[in-house]
Amino acid sequence: MSIASPFQFIQGSAPLLISIPHAGTRLTPEVASGLSDDALPLSDTDWHIPELYDFAKQLGASIIIGQYSRFVIDLNRPADDKPLYTTATTGLYPDTLFDGRPTFKAGQQPTDAERQTYLDEIWQPYHQKIQQELASIKQKFGYAMLFDAHSIASVIPRLFDGQLPDLNLGTNSGESCAAELIDVVEACCDAQSQFTHVLNGRFKGGYITRAYGQPETHQHAIQLELAQCNYMDEIEPYPYAPAKAEQLQAVLKPMLSGMLQWGNKQYG
């Protein structure tokens, strides 16, 4: 089995790393042949997130983008696959879709050996690159900020009641970043009335936010889970909606800019 380029990395010049772990659609042959008909559209993908955040390059952010589908391995779950939530969720190797339907045809899941390869050659390199980039940023600036960018369908009864708020901020219940930094981000949400938002609601931050958010060492992490209805069509083939996306970017741009301004003021 050959694992090609598990991630794409764009080098920036600012003390901000944007992680996009769930936009990948690449499959290994074993996963591709075993997927159920329900899973084949890859509906649980964080569609178009790299395009939505493309503006961040102009801010100087570094960006890392996972290339493989979460159906191969989920980059935002711990390597030991311990559950992050007590409510319904999916694991390191998702056996069900978000809505509970099976990911694989009966008896056609990848073998344990194949999944170990995915851990070694997809999951580990992604996290090693995050660690290296955060270390490099801290060496240069004395601090680092990680923004973990996600999206999800706005209505998934198995995971949450009703329609999800538009902007779901997660800081591991306040443990992954300085309180003053999340205040800056929330202020950007409060400054507009088009999109609803919540802090540490259903989505408090996955493994990436929890593992790398270490404010006591001047390393801050925030997750943002977006409701997909605000920048794309949630019906297959899940097209990007540029006019909607532009309105959402009008909130995301000052959010990331505000983070950088806070860091410069706090540490500059």
matplotlib code that plots the C-alpha trace (Angstrom):
import matplotlib.pyplot as plt

x = [0.0, 1.3, 0.1, 0.6, 1.0, -1.2, -1.5, -1.0, 0.9, 1.0, 3.8, 2.8, 4.6, 2.2, 1.9, -1.3, -1.7, -5.0, -5.7, -8.3, -8.4, -11.7, -11.7, -9.9, -11.7, -8.9, -9.5, -7.3, -8.3, -9.4, -11.7, -13.0, -14.0, -15.6, -17.7, -21.5, -23.7, -24.8, -21.1, -20.0, -21.1, -18.7, -21.4, -19.5, -16.7, -16.0, -16.7, -15.0, -13.3, -10.0, -11.7, -13.7, -10.5, -8.3, -8.3, -6.2, -3.1, -3.2, -3.2, 0.0, -1.5, 0.1, -2.5, -2.4, -5.1, -5.7, -5.9, -7.6, -11.2, -12.1, -13.6, -9.9, -8.9, -10.1, -7.3, -9.3, -9.5, -6.9, -4.6, -6.0, -9.5, -10.9, -14.2, -14.1, -17.8, -20.3, -23.0, -23.2, -20.0, -17.7, -14.3, -10.8, -12.0, -15.7, -17.9, -21.0, -21.9, -23.0, -26.6, -25.9, -26.0, -23.0, -19.9, -18.9, -20.6, -20.9, -17.5, -15.6, -14.0, -10.2, -8.1, -6.4, -3.1, -4.4, -5.7, -2.4, -0.8, -3.3, -2.3, 1.4, 1.4, -1.6, -2.4, 1.1, 2.5, -0.3, 0.2, 3.9, 3.6, 1.3, 3.8, 6.7, 4.9, 3.7, 7.2, 8.6, 6.0, 6.7, 10.5, 10.0, 7.2, 7.2, 3.7, 1.5, -2.2, -4.0, -7.4, -9.0, -11.5, -14.5, -18.0, -21.0, -24.5, -26.8, -29.4, -28.2, -30.7, -28.4, -25.8, -27.8, -31.4, -32.9, -30.7, -27.1, -26.1, -24.2, -20.9, -19.9, -16.8, -14.9, -12.2, -12.4, -14.6, -12.1, -8.9, -7.4, -6.8, -6.6, -9.9, -9.0, -8.5, -11.9, -13.3, -11.9, -13.4, -16.8, -16.8, -16.6, -19.6, -21.5, -20.7, -23.0, -26.6, -26.8, -25.2, -26.0, -23.2, -22.4, -19.3, -18.6, -22.0, -22.4, -18.9, -16.3, -13.2, -11.9, -8.5, -6.6, -7.9, -7.5, -4.1, -2.5, -4.3, -1.8, -2.3, 0.0, 2.8, 1.6, 0.1, -3.6, -6.1, -9.7, -12.1, -14.8, -17.5, -19.6, -23.1, -22.7, -25.9, -24.2, -21.7, -22.8, -25.7, -26.1, -27.6, -25.4, -23.2, -22.7, -21.8, -20.1, -22.3, -20.0, -22.5, -23.3, -19.6, -18.7, -21.2, -19.7, -16.2, -17.2, -17.2, -14.3, -11.9, -12.1, -12.1, -8.7, -7.4, -8.6, -6.7, -3.5, -4.0, -4.5, -1.4, 0.7, -0.7, -0.3, 3.2, 4.6]
y = [0.0, 3.4, 6.5, 9.6, 13.1, 12.9, 16.7, 19.9, 22.7, 26.4, 28.2, 31.6, 34.4, 35.1, 33.4, 31.6, 28.1, 27.1, 23.3, 21.8, 18.1, 17.0, 18.5, 15.5, 13.2, 10.9, 7.2, 4.2, 1.2, -0.8, 1.9, 2.8, -0.8, -1.3, 1.8, 1.4, 3.0, 5.5, 6.5, 6.9, 10.5, 11.3, 13.4, 13.9, 15.8, 19.4, 20.5, 23.6, 24.7, 25.4, 27.6, 29.4, 30.2, 31.0, 34.7, 33.7, 33.4, 37.2, 37.5, 35.5, 32.4, 29.0, 26.4, 22.6, 20.6, 16.9, 15.1, 11.8, 11.3, 10.9, 7.6, 6.4, 7.9, 10.9, 13.4, 15.1, 12.0, 10.7, 7.9, 5.7, 6.4, 7.3, 9.1, 12.9, 13.3, 11.4, 12.0, 10.4, 10.8, 9.0, 7.5, 7.4, 4.9, 5.8, 2.8, 4.9, 8.1, 11.1, 10.0, 6.5, 4.6, 2.2, 3.5, 0.1, -2.8, -5.8, -7.4, -5.0, -2.7, -2.3, -4.7, -3.8, -3.9, -1.5, 0.9, 0.8, 1.9, 4.8, 5.8, 5.7, 7.3, 9.7, 10.6, 10.8, 13.0, 15.5, 15.8, 15.9, 18.8, 20.7, 20.2, 21.3, 24.4, 25.5, 25.0, 27.1, 29.9, 30.0, 30.1, 33.1, 35.0, 33.7, 32.4, 30.5, 30.4, 27.4, 27.8, 24.4, 25.0, 22.6, 22.5, 20.1, 19.8, 22.1, 19.4, 16.0, 14.6, 11.9, 14.5, 17.5, 18.8, 21.1, 23.3, 23.9, 27.5, 29.1, 29.6, 27.1, 28.1, 25.6, 26.1, 22.8, 24.7, 27.5, 25.4, 25.7, 29.5, 32.6, 34.0, 37.4, 35.8, 34.1, 37.4, 39.0, 36.2, 36.4, 40.2, 39.6, 37.3, 39.9, 42.7, 41.2, 39.9, 37.7, 34.6, 32.9, 31.7, 29.7, 29.1, 25.5, 24.2, 20.9, 21.2, 22.1, 21.3, 17.9, 16.3, 19.0, 21.8, 19.8, 18.5, 21.7, 24.3, 25.1, 28.7, 28.3, 27.8, 30.7, 28.3, 29.0, 26.9, 27.6, 25.4, 26.8, 24.4, 26.1, 25.1, 24.3, 25.9, 29.3, 28.8, 25.8, 23.6, 20.7, 18.5, 16.3, 17.2, 19.9, 22.9, 25.9, 29.0, 32.0, 34.7, 33.1, 32.4, 36.0, 37.0, 34.5, 35.6, 39.1, 37.6, 35.2, 37.7, 40.1, 37.1, 35.9, 39.5, 40.1, 37.1, 38.4, 41.9, 40.4, 38.4, 41.3, 43.5, 40.7, 39.5, 42.2]
z = [0.0, -0.9, 0.9, -1.2, 0.3, 3.4, 3.7, 1.8, 3.6, 2.8, 4.6, 6.1, 7.9, 10.8, 14.2, 13.1, 11.8, 10.3, 10.5, 8.0, 8.9, 7.3, 3.8, 2.2, -0.2, -1.2, -0.4, -0.2, -2.4, 0.6, 1.9, -1.6, -2.3, 1.1, 1.4, 1.7, -1.0, 1.7, 2.3, -1.3, -1.6, 1.3, 2.8, 6.1, 4.4, 5.5, 1.9, 0.5, 3.7, 2.0, -0.5, 2.2, 4.1, 1.1, 2.2, 5.2, 3.0, 2.6, 6.4, 6.5, 8.1, 7.6, 6.4, 6.7, 4.9, 5.2, 1.9, 2.9, 3.8, 7.4, 6.3, 6.0, 9.3, 11.3, 12.0, 14.7, 17.0, 19.4, 18.3, 21.0, 19.8, 23.2, 22.8, 23.1, 23.8, 25.9, 23.3, 19.8, 17.8, 15.4, 16.0, 14.6, 12.0, 11.5, 11.3, 10.9, 9.2, 11.3, 10.9, 12.1, 8.8, 8.3, 6.6, 5.2, 3.6, 6.0, 6.6, 4.2, 6.7, 6.4, 8.4, 11.6, 9.8, 7.1, 9.7, 11.5, 8.2, 8.0, 11.6, 10.8, 7.3, 7.4, 11.0, 12.4, 9.6, 9.9, 13.6, 13.3, 10.9, 13.3, 16.1, 14.0, 12.7, 16.1, 17.5, 14.6, 15.2, 18.9, 18.3, 16.0, 17.9, 21.4, 21.0, 18.5, 17.6, 16.1, 14.4, 13.7, 10.8, 10.4, 9.0, 9.2, 7.9, 9.8, 10.7, 12.0, 14.6, 15.8, 16.8, 18.0, 18.3, 15.8, 13.5, 14.6, 15.3, 12.4, 14.2, 16.9, 18.8, 20.8, 23.4, 25.4, 27.9, 28.2, 28.6, 25.1, 24.8, 26.8, 27.9, 26.3, 22.9, 22.8, 23.9, 20.8, 18.6, 20.3, 19.8, 16.0, 16.3, 18.4, 16.0, 13.3, 13.4, 10.3, 11.9, 15.2, 17.4, 20.5, 22.6, 23.8, 22.9, 21.1, 19.7, 22.3, 20.2, 19.0, 19.6, 17.7, 19.9, 23.1, 22.3, 21.1, 23.1, 25.9, 26.9, 29.9, 27.3, 25.1, 22.6, 22.0, 20.0, 18.9, 16.9, 14.7, 13.4, 10.7, 9.7, 6.0, 4.9, 5.1, 2.4, 0.2, -0.8, 1.6, -1.1, -3.2, -5.1, -2.4, -4.6, -3.2, -2.9, -3.5, -2.7, 0.7, 1.3, 0.8, 3.6, 5.9, 5.1, 6.2, 9.7, 9.4, 8.1, 11.0, 13.3, 12.2, 11.9, 15.4, 16.7, 15.0, 16.4, 19.9, 19.7, 18.5, 21.3, 23.9, 23.0, 20.6]

ax = plt.figure().add_subplot(projection="3d")
ax.plot(x, y, z, "-o")
ax.set_aspect("equal")
plt.show()
